Amino acid sequence: MYLYKPIPKDDIENVKTKINKELPIIRKEDQISIECLKKLKQITPITPSARATLKAHKDPLKVRLIINTKGSAFYNIAKFINKELKPLTTTATSFIKDTEEFVN
């Protein structure tokens, strides 16, 4: 069971700084293009928001947490990684269970 609690402060500026510091290093290693670096650079990221939806069909009643990451510091990075990994998943018959199955 996961327990969620409020964080004491919004750390988005620290996250933004760390990402923007790593991007030129990755670029220097020629792992991403200049265009990609520009897309991934963080300017004004927002903190992800969360909302709960009830799973009314469950007994006892349960809650599903929905996280909205659009506009967050990792949103564009996740889109980039998804685009790069997508072609590697075409051999899967239905879905990939976990990281180990993906690697295999």
GULO-152261 format. One record per atom (N, C-alpha, C): x, z, y. Coordinates in steps of 0.1 Angstrom, whole numbers, plus 5000, padded with zeros to 4 digits. Layout:
BEGIN
XZY
...
***
This chain:
BEGIN
500850004988
500050005000
500950005012
500649925022
501349915034
500750005045
501550075052
501050145063
501550085076
500650065085
501050005098
500950115109
501950105118
501850205129
502450135142
501950185153
502450125165
503950135167
504550035173
506050045176
506150115189
507250195191
507350275203
507550185216
508150065214
508349975226
508349835221
508049745230
508149605227
509549555228
510149505217
511549475216
511749325217
510749245223
510749105223
512049045231
512449115241
513549065249
514849075241
514949185233
516149195225
516149085214
515049065208
514948955198
515248825204
514748795216
514948665223
516448645225
517148755230
518548745233
519348725220
518948785209
519748765196
519548625191
518348575192
518148435187
518948335196
518848345209
519448255218
521048265217
521548385213
522948405211
523448325198
522548325188
522948265175
522848115175
521848065182
521647915182
522847835185
523647865196
524847785199
525847795187
525947905180
526847925169
526447825158
525147825155
524647735145
524847585149
524647555162
524947425167
526347385165
527247475169
528747455168
529147425154
528447485144
528747455130
528047325125
527447255135
526847125132
525647135122
524947245122
523847265113
522547225119
522447215132
521247165139
521747075150
520746985154
521046895165
520846965178
521346895189
521146945202
519646945206
518846845201
517446845203
516746965197
517146995184
516647105177
516947235184
518147245189
518647365196
517747395208
517447285215
516547295227
515147345223
514647295212
513247335207
513247475203
514347525197
514347655191
514747765201
515347725212
515747825223
514447895228
514648025229
513548105234
513548125249
512448095255
512248115270
511348235273
510148225268
509148335271
508348365258
509048415248
508248445236
507348565238
506248565230
505348685231
505348765218
504948885219
504848965207
503648925198
503848905185
502748865176
501648965177
500448915176
499249005176
498649015162
497949125160
497249145147
495849175149
495049135139
493649175138
493249195124
492249275122
491849315108
490549245105
490449195093
489149135088
488749215076
487449245074
487049325063
486849235051
487249285039
486949215027
485649275021
484549225026
483249285022
482949275008
483549175001
483249164987
483949254978
484849334983
485649434976
484949564975
485149634964
484549774963
485649864957
486249954965
485849994978
486249884989
485649895000
485849805011
487349805015
487949685016
489349665020
489449585033
490649595038
490949525051
492149425049
491949305054
493049205054
493549195068
494849215070
495449205083
495949065086
495449005097
495848865101
496748875112
497948815111
498948825121
499048685128
498948685141
499048565149
500448555154
501248465149
502648455154
502848335163
501848265166
501948145176
502548195189
503548135193
504248175206
505248285205
505348345193
506348445191
507748395190
508748475190
510148435189
510548355177
509848385166
510148315153
509248205150
508248175158
507348065155
507947935153
508747885163
509347755162
510447755151
511047865149
512047865138
511347855124
510247925123
509547905110
509047765108
508547705119
508147565118
509247475114
510447495119
511647415116
512047435102
512047555097
512447585083
511447525074
510147535077
509147485068
509247335067
509547265078
509747115078
510947085069
512047165070
513247135062
513047155047
512247265044
512047305030
510947225023
509947165030
508847105025
509146995014
510146905017
510446805007
511046864994
511546984995
512147044983
511047104973
509847114978
508747174971
507947074963
508246944965
507346844959
507346844944
508346904937
508446904923
507647014917
507147104925
506347224920
505047164915
504547224904
503247174898
502047234906
502247354911
501047414918
501547494930
502347594928
502847674939
504147734935
504847784945
506147854942
505848004944
506148074933
505748224932
506648304942
507948284941
508848364949
510148284952
511148354958
512348294962
513148244950
513148324939
513948294927
513348164921
512048144920
511448024915
511847904924
511747924937
512147814946
513547774944
514547864942
515947834940
516147754927
515447804917
515547734903
514947594904
***
